Amino acid sequence: MITGMEKDGRQRTGAVRPGSGWLRQVYELFFSLNVGLGSVVAVAFGGGLHEHGCVTARFFRLERDVGFWLQHFIYYRLGWQGGGGAVSGYTTLLLYVAVLAALLYFLLRCIRRTPVAKYLLVWAGGFLALGVAPACWFYVDGRYGLPWYPVETAVYCVFALLYLLNKWAVPALVAIPIVCIHYGFWYLRFSECPHGLSELLVLISGFCACLVWGAYVAASRSGASQGGASVDRR
């Protein structure tokens, strides 16, 4: 039998939410992937940077080196021909994303017990999850499209703010279709000027980051109301 003192001790040590640490790490992973993918795709395909740009030039040089390695050490040995350009391009892209995402994840792990992590993951995380894909499209495509395109993102940011302030309680069965509409809209925008599967990965990572952010905020709010350790401390 668990006494009241033992229950109070478990609350103080954070035992009321045993799955919070796992949720925090998953959220940090999707947060890092979302920011990393959006940043790399914007730099690689952005209309404002060409091969004479420092970062973009290094990207294309690495892509050329990766393509050379793949063609000589994989394609020739296995007898495969063709497709080296696409494979080297995606391999280079994933290498950059992996490095940047790993650095972001490591940084989040280092500051996980600071107030900065709370504001970054809770307050900024939702806006980044919703805004990285549109910002990437604005930069890559080089135009703003119709005047109401930015308004769509602004409306969803207002939804995120209301959810953060606990002014708008949305059931999961309603919230998920609403989020799907947002990313479906930007999928149609990316499909107008496609650059490959990389843009689809940006949308998928943003969608997953948005869903996990919603669950993370709800778990943080629930843990605080129960008097246990918040997920921000894990």
N, CA, C and O of each residue as an XYZ file, in Angstrom:
936
protein
N       0.851     -1.197      0.000
C       0.000      0.000      0.000
C       0.888      1.249      0.000
O       1.855      1.341      0.756
N       0.543      2.184     -0.847
C       1.332      3.394     -0.982
C       0.737      4.473     -0.091
O      -0.433      4.826     -0.242
N       1.512      4.987      0.816
C       1.039      6.025      1.715
C       1.025      7.368      1.023
O       1.577      7.534     -0.064
N       0.361      8.357      1.695
C       0.307      9.695      1.123
C       1.678     10.312      1.006
O       1.950     11.051      0.060
N       2.564     10.011      1.975
C       3.920     10.561      1.914
C       4.681     10.000      0.724
O       5.433     10.727      0.074
N       4.498      8.718      0.430
C       5.174      8.111     -0.722
C       4.661      8.689     -2.026
O       5.427      8.919     -2.963
N       3.338      8.926     -2.079
C       2.782      9.541     -3.280
C       3.362     10.927     -3.495
O       3.710     11.303     -4.614
N       3.462     11.694     -2.391
C       4.015     13.037     -2.505
C       5.464     12.989     -2.950
O       5.918     13.831     -3.724
N       6.203     11.972     -2.443
C       7.595     11.847     -2.849
C       7.731     11.498     -4.316
O       8.643     11.983     -4.985
N       6.831     10.657     -4.830
C       6.876     10.305     -6.253
C       6.572     11.508     -7.122
O       7.161     11.679     -8.190
N       5.650     12.339     -6.663
C       5.338     13.539     -7.429
C       6.535     14.468     -7.475
O       6.834     15.057     -8.514
N       7.221     14.598     -6.346
C       8.367     15.502     -6.311
C       9.518     14.989     -7.165
O      10.286     15.784     -7.706
N       9.643     13.703     -7.291
C      10.732     13.149     -8.104
C      10.343     12.968     -9.555
O      11.157     12.525    -10.365
N       9.080     13.313     -9.902
C       8.688     13.261    -11.301
C       8.188     11.924    -11.751
O       8.189     11.659    -12.953
N       7.744     11.034    -10.833
C       7.319      9.691    -11.214
C       5.886      9.644    -11.729
O       5.396      8.576    -12.098
N       5.204     10.798    -11.757
C       3.805     10.781    -12.173
C       3.671     10.624    -13.679
O       2.612     10.228    -14.168
N       4.739     10.931    -14.428
C       4.662     10.810    -15.876
C       5.884     10.041    -16.364
O       6.864     10.670    -16.763
N       5.870      8.721    -16.349
C       7.046      7.944    -16.701
C       7.421      8.045    -18.169
O       8.575      7.795    -18.515
N       6.481      8.404    -19.057
C       6.793      8.450    -20.480
C       7.207      9.810    -20.988
O       7.426      9.982    -22.187
N       7.321     10.796    -20.085
C       7.593     12.154    -20.524
C       8.971     12.300    -21.137
O       9.130     13.011    -22.129
N      10.001     11.622    -20.550
C      11.346     11.739    -21.089
C      11.427     11.209    -22.508
O      12.108     11.790    -23.353
N      10.730     10.100    -22.777
C      10.709      9.539    -24.140
C      10.051     10.504    -25.112
O      10.542     10.680    -26.227
N       8.953     11.133    -24.716
C       8.269     12.081    -25.577
C       9.143     13.289    -25.851
O       9.165     13.798    -26.972
N       9.855     13.750    -24.851
C      10.749     14.894    -25.019
C      11.833     14.599    -26.054
O      12.121     15.444    -26.901
N      12.428     13.424    -25.996
C      13.496     13.086    -26.927
C      12.971     12.932    -28.356
O      13.627     13.352    -29.309
N      11.799     12.334    -28.501
C      11.197     12.213    -29.833
C      10.913     13.588    -30.408
O      11.164     13.840    -31.586
N      10.389     14.479    -29.576
C      10.085     15.832    -30.040
C      11.360     16.567    -30.444
O      11.387     17.240    -31.474
N      12.413     16.442    -29.643
C      13.678     17.091    -29.993
C      14.218     16.564    -31.320
O      14.792     17.320    -32.103
N      14.036     15.269    -31.571
C      14.498     14.683    -32.825
C      13.754     15.274    -34.017
O      14.379     15.685    -34.995
N      12.419     15.321    -33.946
C      11.647     15.877    -35.055
C      11.859     17.382    -35.187
O      11.861     17.910    -36.298
N      12.036     18.066    -34.082
C      12.348     19.489    -34.114
C      13.636     19.728    -34.894
O      13.691     20.600    -35.760
N      14.675     18.946    -34.581
C      15.971     19.101    -35.256
C      15.880     18.738    -36.730
O      16.452     19.432    -37.570
N      15.168     17.655    -37.060
C      15.022     17.257    -38.458
C      14.262     18.297    -39.260
O      14.616     18.584    -40.404
N      13.223     18.860    -38.671
C      12.420     19.850    -39.381
C      13.245     21.084    -39.715
O      13.244     21.547    -40.855
N      13.944     21.611    -38.727
C      14.773     22.803    -38.957
C      15.929     22.480    -39.902
O      16.246     23.274    -40.788
N      16.564     21.311    -39.717
C      17.684     20.942    -40.572
C      17.282     20.754    -42.023
O      17.958     21.250    -42.925
N      16.182     20.040    -42.259
C      15.712     19.828    -43.632
C      15.326     21.132    -44.306
O      15.717     21.388    -45.445
N      14.558     21.960    -43.604
C      14.146     23.224    -44.196
C      15.321     24.112    -44.545
O      15.328     24.744    -45.601
N      16.320     24.169    -43.667
C      17.485     25.021    -43.908
C      18.314     24.521    -45.089
O      18.727     25.308    -45.940
N      18.556     23.206    -45.137
C      19.389     22.645    -46.201
C      18.697     22.752    -47.557
O      19.331     23.117    -48.547
N      17.403     22.437    -47.610
C      16.677     22.526    -48.878
C      16.610     23.974    -49.363
O      16.723     24.228    -50.562
N      16.430     24.911    -48.457
C      16.387     26.321    -48.849
C      17.713     26.769    -49.438
O      17.741     27.483    -50.441
N      18.821     26.350    -48.816
C      20.139     26.734    -49.317
C      20.450     26.034    -50.636
O      21.016     26.640    -51.546
N      20.075     24.749    -50.740
C      20.423     23.974    -51.938
C      19.636     24.419    -53.161
O      20.185     24.451    -54.262
N      18.350     24.767    -52.994
C      17.499     25.076    -54.141
C      17.015     26.513    -54.162
O      16.218     26.886    -55.023
N      17.489     27.334    -53.217
C      17.022     28.714    -53.161
C      17.416     29.504    -54.396
O      18.539     29.384    -54.885
N      16.499     30.305    -54.895
C      16.766     31.086    -56.094
C      17.744     32.216    -55.873
O      18.329     32.732    -56.826
N      17.930     32.610    -54.602
C      18.833     33.720    -54.324
C      20.285     33.325    -54.278
O      21.153     34.198    -54.302
N      20.589     32.032    -54.213
C      21.967     31.582    -54.151
C      22.259     30.683    -55.338
O      21.488     29.775    -55.649
N      23.355     30.937    -55.983
C      23.767     30.137    -57.135
C      25.103     29.486    -56.807
O      25.560     29.538    -55.666
N      25.712     28.889    -57.782
C      26.924     28.133    -57.520
C      28.078     29.018    -57.070
O      29.052     28.514    -56.509
N      27.991     30.363    -57.307
C      29.084     31.207    -56.842
C      28.936     31.541    -55.362
O      29.866     32.080    -54.763
N      27.786     31.233    -54.757
C      27.610     31.445    -53.327
C      28.463     30.464    -52.549
O      28.651     29.323    -52.971
N      28.981     30.908    -51.409
C      29.935     30.093    -50.655
C      29.321     28.768    -50.210
O      29.876     27.704    -50.484
N      28.175     28.827    -49.522
C      27.561     27.604    -49.000
C      27.082     26.714    -50.127
O      27.310     25.504    -50.112
N      26.411     27.315    -51.113
C      25.881     26.529    -52.212
C      26.999     25.918    -53.046
O      26.867     24.792    -53.526
N      28.096     26.646    -53.224
C      29.219     26.107    -53.984
C      29.789     24.876    -53.295
O      30.132     23.896    -53.955
N      29.892     24.921    -51.981
C      30.383     23.753    -51.250
C      29.414     22.586    -51.377
O      29.835     21.432    -51.456
N      28.122     22.881    -51.396
C      27.128     21.821    -51.560
C      27.326     21.108    -52.881
O      27.337     19.878    -52.929
N      27.486     21.880    -53.969
C      27.641     21.258    -55.286
C      28.986     20.552    -55.422
O      29.077     19.541    -56.119
N      30.035     21.065    -54.769
C      31.318     20.363    -54.800
C      31.230     19.032    -54.084
O      31.756     18.029    -54.567
N      30.562     19.011    -52.924
C      30.392     17.747    -52.208
C      29.521     16.788    -53.013
O      29.782     15.586    -53.037
N      28.487     17.310    -53.672
C      27.642     16.456    -54.506
C      28.450     15.837    -55.638
O      28.271     14.664    -55.967
N      29.333     16.624    -56.228
C      30.185     16.093    -57.304
C      31.113     15.008    -56.781
O      31.299     13.983    -57.437
N      31.704     15.223    -55.593
C      32.608     14.227    -55.021
C      31.858     12.951    -54.641
O      32.348     11.844    -54.863
N      30.664     13.115    -54.066
C      29.866     11.944    -53.709
C      29.465     11.178    -54.958
O      29.501      9.948    -54.970
N      29.080     11.902    -56.021
C      28.726     11.243    -57.278
C      29.888     10.468    -57.868
O      29.710      9.366    -58.387
N      31.086     11.047    -57.787
C      32.282     10.357    -58.292
C      32.525      9.069    -57.502
O      32.816      8.024    -58.084
N      32.403      9.151    -56.162
C      32.624      7.966    -55.324
C      31.585      6.888    -55.607
O      31.919      5.709    -55.718
N      30.314      7.301    -55.723
C      29.259      6.323    -55.981
C      29.455      5.637    -57.325
O      29.269      4.426    -57.444
N      29.830      6.407    -58.330
C      29.947      5.831    -59.664
C      31.115      4.862    -59.761
O      31.021      3.847    -60.450
N      32.208      5.161    -59.082
C      33.407      4.328    -59.224
C      33.451      3.169    -58.240
O      34.041      2.130    -58.538
N      32.840      3.328    -57.081
C      32.968      2.288    -56.065
C      31.689      1.478    -55.860
O      31.717      0.440    -55.199
N      30.582      1.935    -56.412
C      29.320      1.199    -56.262
C      28.774      0.779    -57.612
O      28.536     -0.405    -57.852
N      28.575      1.747    -58.496
C      27.913      1.441    -59.758
C      28.752      0.522    -60.637
O      28.233     -0.436    -61.210
N      30.044      0.811    -60.743
C      30.869     -0.018    -61.608
C      31.055     -1.417    -61.027
O      31.065     -2.395    -61.774
N      31.202     -1.528    -59.713
C      31.420     -2.835    -59.099
C      30.154     -3.690    -59.140
O      30.223     -4.906    -59.321
N      28.995     -3.041    -58.971
C      27.740     -3.787    -58.993
C      27.160     -3.927    -60.390
O      26.192     -4.660    -60.592
N      27.737     -3.239    -61.342
C      27.246     -3.333    -62.704
C      26.035     -2.461    -62.988
O      25.369     -2.639    -64.008
N      25.734     -1.496    -62.075
C      24.597     -0.610    -62.304
C      25.047      0.575    -63.144
O      26.176      1.051    -63.026
N      24.148      1.037    -63.985
C      24.451      2.176    -64.844
C      23.330      3.203    -64.714
O      22.155      2.857    -64.593
N      23.728      4.482    -64.742
C      22.737      5.561    -64.716
C      22.233      5.841    -63.324
O      22.431      5.052    -62.400
N      21.575      6.980    -63.184
C      20.974      7.363    -61.918
C      21.945      7.904    -60.899
O      21.548      8.222    -59.778
N      23.228      8.020    -61.265
C      24.215      8.488    -60.310
C      23.995      9.915    -59.865
O      24.271     10.251    -58.714
N      23.497     10.774    -60.765
C      23.284     12.165    -60.408
C      22.232     12.326    -59.333
O      22.430     13.066    -58.369
N      21.110     11.635    -59.491
C      20.039     11.737    -58.493
C      20.476     11.154    -57.158
O      20.213     11.736    -56.105
N      21.143     10.004    -57.201
C      21.575      9.358    -55.965
C      22.603     10.218    -55.245
O      22.521     10.384    -54.028
N      23.561     10.762    -55.970
C      24.578     11.597    -55.328
C      23.959     12.870    -54.767
O      24.367     13.343    -53.707
N      22.977     13.426    -55.472
C      22.325     14.629    -54.981
C      21.596     14.393    -53.673
O      21.750     15.160    -52.723
N      20.792     13.317    -53.620
C      20.058     13.022    -52.390
C      20.989     12.590    -51.268
O      20.742     12.902    -50.103
N      22.060     11.873    -51.608
C      23.014     11.475    -50.583
C      23.681     12.690    -49.966
O      23.836     12.764    -48.747
N      24.079     13.649    -50.802
C      24.686     14.874    -50.301
C      23.716     15.646    -49.428
O      24.079     16.141    -48.362
N      22.473     15.743    -49.891
C      21.449     16.448    -49.124
C      21.261     15.815    -47.752
O      21.200     16.517    -46.742
N      21.169     14.487    -47.715
C      20.963     13.795    -46.443
C      22.170     13.918    -45.527
O      22.022     13.947    -44.305
N      23.368     13.989    -46.107
C      24.562     14.174    -45.289
C      24.523     15.521    -44.575
O      24.805     15.606    -43.380
N      24.175     16.563    -45.309
C      24.073     17.890    -44.705
C      22.976     17.920    -43.642
O      23.164     18.476    -42.560
N      21.844     17.325    -43.956
C      20.731     17.313    -43.003
C      21.112     16.554    -41.748
O      20.819     16.994    -40.636
N      21.768     15.408    -41.924
C      22.155     14.593    -40.768
C      23.110     15.351    -39.852
O      22.975     15.303    -38.629
N      24.073     16.049    -40.445
C      25.040     16.802    -39.636
C      24.352     17.948    -38.898
O      24.552     18.126    -37.696
N      23.540     18.725    -39.618
C      22.875     19.867    -38.998
C      21.872     19.421    -37.940
O      21.815     20.009    -36.861
N      21.082     18.392    -38.233
C      20.108     17.887    -37.267
C      20.797     17.320    -36.036
O      20.318     17.504    -34.917
N      21.911     16.636    -36.230
C      22.642     16.082    -35.086
C      23.185     17.196    -34.195
O      23.158     17.084    -32.969
N      23.675     18.265    -34.807
C      24.173     19.395    -34.026
C      23.051     20.060    -33.234
O      23.224     20.405    -32.065
N      21.900     20.235    -33.880
C      20.761     20.836    -33.186
C      20.277     19.944    -32.042
O      19.975     20.427    -30.951
N      20.209     18.648    -32.303
C      19.761     17.717    -31.264
C      20.734     17.714    -30.084
O      20.310     17.695    -28.929
N      22.023     17.732    -30.372
C      23.029     17.771    -29.313
C      22.908     19.062    -28.508
O      23.047     19.048    -27.285
N      22.650     20.175    -29.187
C      22.480     21.445    -28.486
C      21.259     21.412    -27.573
O      21.314     21.881    -26.436
N      20.155     20.856    -28.076
C      18.951     20.751    -27.254
C      19.177     19.852    -26.044
O      18.648     20.116    -24.964
N      19.954     18.798    -26.222
C      20.252     17.925    -25.094
C      21.100     18.647    -24.051
O      20.942     18.422    -22.851
N      22.001     19.515    -24.512
C      22.891     20.213    -23.581
C      22.141     21.265    -22.760
O      22.472     21.494    -21.597
N      21.136     21.902    -23.360
C      20.425     22.983    -22.668
C      19.062     22.531    -22.157
O      18.211     23.366    -21.851
N      18.843     21.219    -22.061
C      17.510     20.715    -21.756
C      17.014     21.128    -20.378
O      15.805     21.154    -20.151
N      17.915     21.451    -19.449
C      17.495     21.822    -18.108
C      17.491     23.328    -17.880
O      17.379     23.779    -16.740
N      17.609     24.098    -18.931
C      17.633     25.555    -18.819
C      16.295     26.133    -19.259
O      15.562     25.483    -20.003
N      15.959     27.353    -18.811
C      14.716     27.989    -19.271
C      14.693     28.231    -20.772
O      13.622     28.303    -21.374
N      15.877     28.357    -21.382
C      15.927     28.590    -22.833
C      15.299     27.427    -23.583
O      14.585     27.629    -24.565
N      15.564     26.206    -23.119
C      15.007     25.032    -23.786
C      13.490     25.038    -23.718
O      12.826     24.660    -24.683
N      12.932     25.463    -22.589
C      11.481     25.499    -22.447
C      10.863     26.458    -23.452
O       9.905     26.106    -24.140
N      11.401     27.658    -23.539
C      10.841     28.630    -24.473
C      11.072     28.213    -25.926
O      10.231     28.457    -26.791
N      12.213     27.585    -26.183
C      12.512     27.171    -27.554
C      11.597     26.045    -28.006
O      11.054     26.096    -29.109
N      11.419     25.032    -27.171
C      10.628     23.861    -27.559
C       9.132     24.109    -27.445
O       8.367     23.708    -28.323
N       8.711     24.767    -26.369
C       7.273     24.966    -26.161
C       6.751     26.128    -26.975
O       5.781     25.975    -27.718
N       7.377     27.290    -26.852
C       6.834     28.483    -27.494
C       7.241     28.612    -28.951
O       6.409     28.938    -29.798
N       8.501     28.362    -29.254
C       8.952     28.513    -30.642
C       8.722     27.267    -31.476
O       8.630     27.349    -32.701
N       8.626     26.092    -30.818
C       8.539     24.839    -31.563
C       7.334     24.746    -32.471
O       7.456     24.299    -33.611
N       6.166     25.160    -31.987
C       4.960     25.082    -32.811
C       5.012     25.996    -34.010
O       4.595     25.615    -35.104
N       5.527     27.218    -33.815
C       5.611     28.160    -34.927
C       6.629     27.696    -35.965
O       6.433     27.893    -37.165
N       7.723     27.077    -35.499
C       8.700     26.544    -36.443
C       8.136     25.348    -37.204
O       8.355     25.212    -38.408
N       7.410     24.483    -36.499
C       6.826     23.312    -37.170
C       5.855     23.731    -38.260
O       5.804     23.117    -39.326
N       5.088     24.772    -37.991
C       4.117     25.253    -38.981
C       4.742     26.148    -40.046
O       4.241     26.216    -41.168
N       5.829     26.831    -39.706
C       6.352     27.861    -40.591
C       7.563     27.506    -41.415
O       7.877     28.219    -42.369
N       8.268     26.417    -41.084
C       9.487     26.086    -41.827
C       9.181     25.762    -43.285
O       9.854     26.267    -44.183
N       8.173     24.926    -43.531
C       7.835     24.557    -44.914
C       7.387     25.766    -45.739
O       7.879     25.930    -46.855
N       6.473     26.629    -45.248
C       6.127     27.830    -46.026
C       7.316     28.751    -46.252
O       7.482     29.289    -47.347
N       8.158     28.943    -45.216
C       9.327     29.802    -45.378
C      10.279     29.236    -46.423
O      10.862     29.981    -47.212
N      10.436     27.903    -46.425
C      11.281     27.254    -47.432
C      10.714     27.475    -48.822
O      11.468     27.730    -49.761
N       9.385     27.383    -48.973
C       8.764     27.594    -50.283
C       8.946     29.041    -50.738
O       9.272     29.287    -51.899
N       8.740     29.996    -49.836
C       8.913     31.404    -50.195
C      10.329     31.670    -50.683
O      10.531     32.412    -51.645
N      11.310     31.062    -50.019
C      12.699     31.319    -50.376
C      13.108     30.588    -51.646
O      13.768     31.162    -52.513
N      12.717     29.323    -51.757
C      13.115     28.530    -52.920
C      12.440     29.029    -54.178
O      13.081     29.180    -55.217
N      11.138     29.287    -54.086
C      10.398     29.688    -55.270
C      10.710     31.119    -55.681
O      10.545     31.464    -56.851
N      11.148     31.948    -54.770
C      11.545     33.308    -55.115
C      10.401     34.270    -55.311
O      10.615     35.359    -55.845
N       9.198     33.922    -54.907
C       8.050     34.819    -55.025
C       7.058     34.491    -53.926
O       7.156     33.442    -53.289
N       6.119     35.367    -53.706
C       5.154     35.193    -52.634
C       3.825     34.641    -53.112
O       2.908     34.464    -52.310
N       3.701     34.367    -54.394
C       2.446     33.814    -54.911
C       1.311     34.796    -54.735
O       1.505     36.008    -54.825
N       0.131     34.274    -54.484
C      -1.028     35.131    -54.254
C      -0.886     35.862    -52.921
O      -0.210     35.373    -52.016
N      -1.522     37.034    -52.795
C      -1.352     37.833    -51.567
C      -1.784     37.121    -50.300
O      -1.308     37.452    -49.214
N      -2.680     36.147    -50.419
C      -3.177     35.513    -49.207
C      -2.369     34.293    -48.778
O      -2.697     33.665    -47.772
N      -1.321     33.945    -49.519
C      -0.495     32.810    -49.130
C       0.126     33.006    -47.736
O       0.024     32.105    -46.904
N       0.761     34.145    -47.456
C       1.297     34.339    -46.094
C       0.204     34.391    -45.039
O       0.448     34.050    -43.882
N      -0.998     34.813    -45.420
C      -2.096     34.889    -44.453
C      -2.456     33.502    -43.943
O      -2.796     33.331    -42.772
N      -2.380     32.506    -44.834
C      -2.704     31.136    -44.426
C      -1.788     30.686    -43.292
O      -2.246     30.107    -42.307
N      -0.492     30.955    -43.437
C       0.445     30.578    -42.387
C       0.204     31.382    -41.121
O       0.307     30.847    -40.017
N      -0.119     32.680    -41.271
C      -0.386     33.518    -40.106
C      -1.596     33.013    -39.320
O      -1.600     33.050    -38.089
N      -2.616     32.544    -40.028
C      -3.813     32.024    -39.352
C      -3.458     30.795    -38.523
O      -3.920     30.653    -37.391
N      -2.643     29.910    -39.082
C      -2.256     28.714    -38.336
C      -1.352     29.060    -37.161
O      -1.383     28.378    -36.136
N      -0.552     30.104    -37.296
C       0.262     30.540    -36.155
C      -0.623     31.084    -35.039
O      -0.313     30.914    -33.860
N      -1.724     31.736    -35.407
C      -2.681     32.184    -34.399
C      -3.313     30.983    -33.700
O      -3.499     30.998    -32.483
N      -3.646     29.940    -34.469
C      -4.160     28.712    -33.864
C      -3.168     28.150    -32.843
O      -3.550     27.754    -31.742
N      -1.879     28.124    -33.229
C      -0.844     27.602    -32.328
C      -0.744     28.453    -31.066
O      -0.580     27.920    -29.968
N      -0.843     29.777    -31.217
C      -0.772     30.661    -30.051
C      -1.951     30.437    -29.113
O      -1.777     30.399    -27.894
N      -3.134     30.289    -29.667
C      -4.307     30.030    -28.836
C      -4.172     28.694    -28.109
O      -4.576     28.562    -26.954
N      -3.601     27.712    -28.794
C      -3.394     26.414    -28.152
C      -2.372     26.521    -27.025
O      -2.534     25.903    -25.973
N      -1.319     27.306    -27.248
C      -0.308     27.486    -26.215
C      -0.879     28.175    -24.979
O      -0.548     27.819    -23.848
N      -1.736     29.164    -25.209
C      -2.333     29.910    -24.102
C      -3.510     29.179    -23.471
O      -4.154     29.695    -22.557
N      -3.785     27.983    -23.962
C      -4.891     27.165    -23.444
C      -6.245     27.862    -23.632
O      -7.160     27.719    -22.822
N      -6.335     28.615    -24.722
C      -7.580     29.305    -25.040
C      -8.410     28.543    -26.065
O      -9.550     28.908    -26.351
N      -7.824     27.476    -26.617
C      -8.522     26.741    -27.668
C      -8.213     25.261    -27.492
O      -7.173     24.780    -27.942
N      -9.111     24.548    -26.843
C      -8.941     23.115    -26.620
C      -9.524     22.355    -27.806
O     -10.737     22.351    -28.017
N      -8.652     21.714    -28.576
C      -9.063     21.007    -29.788
C      -8.830     19.515    -29.605
O      -7.708     19.114    -29.298
N      -9.845     18.679    -29.782
C      -9.621     17.226    -29.714
C      -8.660     16.772    -30.812
O      -8.571     17.393    -31.870
N      -7.954     15.693    -30.546
C      -6.974     15.194    -31.509
C      -7.624     14.829    -32.843
O      -7.031     15.040    -33.901
N      -8.844     14.283    -32.797
C      -9.526     13.894    -34.028
C      -9.874     15.097    -34.892
O     -10.096     14.951    -36.094
N      -9.923     16.281    -34.297
C     -10.180     17.516    -35.056
C      -8.875     18.211    -35.420
O      -8.745     18.759    -36.515
N      -7.913     18.190    -34.512
C      -6.652     18.892    -34.732
C      -5.847     18.283    -35.876
O      -5.257     19.010    -36.674
N      -5.821     16.952    -35.960
C      -5.017     16.301    -37.003
C      -5.507     16.652    -38.411
O      -4.675     16.986    -39.255
N      -6.817     16.596    -38.714
C      -7.258     17.036    -40.052
C      -6.953     18.504    -40.327
O      -6.645     18.866    -41.463
N      -7.034     19.359    -39.298
C      -6.707     20.771    -39.490
C      -5.248     20.936    -39.887
O      -4.926     21.710    -40.789
N      -4.364     20.204    -39.209
C      -2.943     20.260    -39.549
C      -2.703     19.679    -40.940
O      -1.863     20.182    -41.686
N      -3.434     18.625    -41.291
C      -3.290     18.027    -42.629
C      -3.649     19.022    -43.722
O      -3.013     19.033    -44.776
N      -4.649     19.852    -43.493
C      -5.038     20.853    -44.488
C      -3.893     21.836    -44.726
O      -3.620     22.220    -45.863
N      -3.235     22.235    -43.654
C      -2.115     23.179    -43.776
C      -0.998     22.596    -44.639
O      -0.541     23.240    -45.582
N      -0.562     21.385    -44.318
C       0.543     20.795    -45.073
C       0.102     20.326    -46.452
O       0.914     20.291    -47.377
N      -1.165     19.965    -46.607
C      -1.662     19.653    -47.941
C      -1.646     20.866    -48.847
O      -1.336     20.757    -50.033
N      -1.980     22.028    -48.290
C      -1.942     23.267    -49.069
C      -0.531     23.553    -49.567
O      -0.334     23.903    -50.730
N       0.461     23.400    -48.671
C       1.833     23.700    -49.097
C       2.417     22.599    -49.961
O       3.361     22.848    -50.710
N       1.889     21.400    -49.877
C       2.295     20.362    -50.825
C       1.888     20.745    -52.250
O       2.647     20.536    -53.197
N       0.696     21.300    -52.390
C       0.255     21.757    -53.707
C       1.128     22.892    -54.213
O       1.388     22.984    -55.413
N       1.586     23.762    -53.309
C       2.456     24.856    -53.721
C       3.811     24.318    -54.183
O       4.334     24.767    -55.202
N       4.380     23.374    -53.457
C       5.658     22.794    -53.851
C       5.531     22.018    -55.156
O       6.473     21.994    -55.948
N       4.394     21.390    -55.394
C       4.215     20.583    -56.601
C       4.139     21.452    -57.860
O       4.289     20.938    -58.969
N       3.910     22.754    -57.706
C       3.887     23.642    -58.872
C       5.267     23.778    -59.495
O       5.390     23.872    -60.716
N       6.302     23.789    -58.670
C       7.683     23.875    -59.152
C       8.506     22.828    -58.415
O       9.306     23.184    -57.550
N       8.336     21.550    -58.729
C       8.972     20.494    -57.943
C      10.489     20.475    -58.106
O      11.016     20.733    -59.188
N      11.177     20.164    -57.012
C      12.623     20.002    -57.022
C      13.020     18.602    -56.551
O      14.186     18.361    -56.239
N      12.065     17.686    -56.500
C      12.378     16.336    -56.077
C      11.724     15.979    -54.756
O      10.852     16.689    -54.256
N      12.166     14.860    -54.206
C      11.577     14.344    -52.975
C      11.987     15.134    -51.738
O      11.370     14.984    -50.684
N      13.010     15.967    -51.846
C      13.490     16.691    -50.673
C      12.416     17.611    -50.100
O      12.298     17.744    -48.882
N      11.633     18.247    -50.973
C      10.583     19.139    -50.490
C       9.475     18.350    -49.801
O       8.879     18.833    -48.838
N       9.195     17.147    -50.280
C       8.207     16.297    -49.611
C       8.688     15.905    -48.222
O       7.889     15.812    -47.290
N       9.990     15.676    -48.079
C      10.545     15.359    -46.774
C      10.404     16.525    -45.808
O      10.187     16.320    -44.614
N      10.527     17.750    -46.316
C      10.334     18.936    -45.468
C       8.911     18.967    -44.923
O       8.697     19.250    -43.744
N       7.942     18.675    -45.785
C       6.543     18.673    -45.351
C       6.273     17.555    -44.350
O       5.571     17.765    -43.361
N       6.821     16.373    -44.599
C       6.590     15.244    -43.696
C       7.202     15.517    -42.328
O       6.571     15.268    -41.301
N       8.433     16.030    -42.316
C       9.082     16.315    -41.031
C       8.349     17.417    -40.280
O       8.232     17.360    -39.056
N       7.850     18.429    -41.009
C       7.088     19.486    -40.364
C       5.779     18.978    -39.785
O       5.387     19.368    -38.686
N       5.102     18.107    -40.526
C       3.844     17.537    -40.049
C       4.070     16.716    -38.777
O       3.324     16.853    -37.807
N       5.092     15.871    -38.782
C       5.391     15.056    -37.598
C       5.807     15.934    -36.424
O       5.394     15.694    -35.289
N       6.632     16.962    -36.695
C       7.059     17.859    -35.619
C       5.873     18.597    -35.014
O       5.839     18.831    -33.806
N       4.905     18.963    -35.841
C       3.733     19.678    -35.350
C       2.887     18.782    -34.448
O       2.432     19.220    -33.391
N       2.675     17.536    -34.855
C       1.882     16.614    -34.044
C       2.562     16.308    -32.718
O       1.914     16.306    -31.671
N       3.870     16.050    -32.758
C       4.587     15.738    -31.525
C       4.652     16.974    -30.624
O       4.597     16.848    -29.401
N       4.769     18.167    -31.216
C       4.747     19.399    -30.417
C       3.430     19.535    -29.665
O       3.427     19.892    -28.487
N       2.310     19.255    -30.329
C       1.024     19.327    -29.661
C       0.937     18.366    -28.489
O       0.442     18.722    -27.419
N       1.425     17.133    -28.694
C       1.420     16.148    -27.606
C       2.363     16.559    -26.483
O       2.069     16.344    -25.307
N       3.495     17.151    -26.849
C       4.473     17.584    -25.848
C       3.922     18.714    -24.986
O       4.089     18.708    -23.766
N       3.262     19.686    -25.620
C       2.672     20.790    -24.869
C       1.577     20.278    -23.940
O       1.482     20.702    -22.788
N       0.758     19.369    -24.442
C      -0.304     18.799    -23.606
C       0.271     18.037    -22.421
O      -0.251     18.130    -21.310
N       1.355     17.275    -22.651
C       1.978     16.529    -21.564
C       2.616     17.468    -20.553
O       2.546     17.215    -19.351
N       3.239     18.553    -21.021
C       3.828     19.534    -20.114
C       2.761     20.178    -19.255
O       2.943     20.353    -18.050
N       1.648     20.529    -19.876
C       0.552     21.166    -19.152
C      -0.054     20.198    -18.137
O      -0.376     20.590    -17.015
N      -0.206     18.949    -18.529
C      -0.775     17.953    -17.623
C       0.160     17.668    -16.456
O      -0.286     17.545    -15.315
N       1.457     17.562    -16.737
C       2.415     17.308    -15.673
C       2.484     18.441    -14.672
O       2.619     18.202    -13.472
N       2.391     19.700    -15.160
C       2.425     20.845    -14.259
C       1.177     20.888    -13.384
O       1.258     21.223    -12.202
N       0.013     20.546    -13.963
C      -1.222     20.594    -13.201
C      -1.273     19.511    -12.135
O      -1.957     19.673    -11.124
N      -0.553     18.394    -12.346
C      -0.536     17.301    -11.382
C       0.537     17.477    -10.298
O       0.630     16.682     -9.363
N       1.334     18.524    -10.445
C       2.353     18.782     -9.455
C       3.612     17.970     -9.638
O       4.482     17.974     -8.767
N       3.731     17.257    -10.777
C       4.908     16.444    -11.016
C       5.946     17.219    -11.783
O       5.767     18.400    -12.079
N       7.029     16.551    -12.101
C       8.099     17.170    -12.859
C       7.635     17.376    -14.288
O       7.059     16.479    -14.905
N       7.889     18.550    -14.798
C       7.501     18.856    -16.165
C       8.389     18.116    -17.150
O       9.521     17.754    -16.828
N       7.872     17.892    -18.354
C       8.672     17.224    -19.380
C       9.840     18.101    -19.805
O      10.792     17.605    -20.409
N       9.787     19.397    -19.502
C      10.870     20.286    -19.872
C      12.138     19.975    -19.083
O      13.222     20.407    -19.472
N      12.023     19.231    -17.978
C      13.177     18.920    -17.149
C      13.833     17.600    -17.529
O      14.868     17.237    -16.971
N      13.235     16.877    -18.480
C      13.761     15.546    -18.803
C      14.895     15.665    -19.818
O      15.471     14.654    -20.221
